Amino acid sequence: MKTTYAQKDDNLVLAASAARTTELTGTGIAIGPTGLCEAVVIVTALAATPTITPHIQQSSDDGSVDAYADVAVGPDISAVGIYRIPFRATEKYVRAFVEVADADSITYEIFVTRKGE
């Protein structure tokens, strides 16, 4: 069995670890264009039955909220664990947008790392 690791760089954090109950619109970070990389979502705690759907979005203009569009959409997440979302960004800025299907608390973080082999 092959083990893969995700190296976390504080400059590539799309969402710091926190308990949330509402939708998240992250701040863009200038990392693109990129080769193949991945967003890593780490869920460490949850209450009742929350479900989140993480989106990785990109834009050439970080100053306009409406300029962002999905480059990748992760799975619906409702359990503690580590989830990986591979993507390639063709624009300069990347951010996380997280939909919430239930208002129960869920603690998670999202960061970008290179795609493992």
Residue pairs with C-beta under 8 A, 6 or more apart in sequence:
4 116
4 117
5 116
6 38
6 40
6 82
6 84
6 111
6 113
6 116
7 113
7 114
8 40
8 111
8 113
9 111
9 112
9 113
11 29
12 29
12 31
12 111
12 112
12 113
13 109
13 110
13 111
14 26
14 29
14 39
14 56
14 94
14 95
14 96
14 110
14 111
14 112
15 24
15 26
15 96
15 98
15 108
15 109
15 110
15 111
16 109
17 42
17 44
17 107
17 108
17 109
18 107
18 108
18 109
19 45
19 105
19 106
19 107
20 98
20 100
20 105
20 106
20 107
20 108
21 50
21 100
21 103
21 104
21 105
21 106
22 100
22 103
23 97
23 98
23 99
23 100
24 96
24 97
24 98
24 100
25 65
25 95
25 97
26 95
26 96
26 97
26 98
26 110
27 62
27 95
28 59
28 62
28 68
28 93
28 94
28 95
29 93
29 94
29 95
29 112
30 62
30 92
30 93
31 89
31 92
31 93
31 94
31 112
32 58
32 89
32 90
32 91
32 92
32 93
32 94
33 88
33 89
33 90
33 91
33 92
34 87
34 88
34 89
34 94
35 88
35 114
35 115
36 86
36 87
36 88
36 114
36 115
37 86
37 87
37 88
37 89
37 112
37 113
37 114
37 115
38 84
38 85
38 86
38 87
38 112
38 113
38 114
38 115
38 116
39 54
39 56
39 72
39 74
39 84
39 85
39 87
39 96
39 110
39 111
39 112
40 82
40 83
40 84
40 85
40 110
40 111
40 112
40 113
41 54
41 74
41 77
41 82
41 83
41 84
41 85
41 108
41 109
41 110
42 81
42 82
42 83
42 108
42 109
42 110
43 77
43 79
43 80
43 81
43 82
43 83
43 106
43 107
43 108
44 80
44 107
44 108
44 109
45 80
45 105
45 106
45 107
46 78
46 79
46 80
46 104
46 105
46 106
46 107
47 104
47 105
47 106
48 102
48 104
49 78
49 102
49 104
50 78
50 100
50 101
50 102
50 103
50 104
50 105
50 106
51 76
51 77
51 78
51 100
51 101
51 102
52 76
52 77
52 78
52 98
52 99
52 100
52 101
52 106
52 108
53 73
53 74
53 75
53 76
53 77
53 98
53 99
53 101
54 73
54 74
54 77
54 83
54 85
54 96
54 97
54 98
54 110
55 70
55 72
55 73
55 74
55 96
55 97
55 98
55 99
56 70
56 71
56 72
56 73
56 74
56 85
56 87
56 89
56 94
56 95
56 96
57 68
57 69
57 70
57 71
57 94
57 95
57 96
57 97
58 68
58 69
58 71
58 89
58 90
58 91
58 93
58 94
58 95
59 67
59 68
59 69
59 91
59 92
59 93
59 95
60 67
60 91
60 92
60 93
61 67
61 93
62 92
62 93
68 93
68 95
68 97
70 97
71 87
71 88
71 89
71 90
71 94
72 85
72 86
72 87
73 85
74 83
74 85
75 83
76 101
77 83
77 106
77 108
86 115
94 112
96 110
98 108
98 110
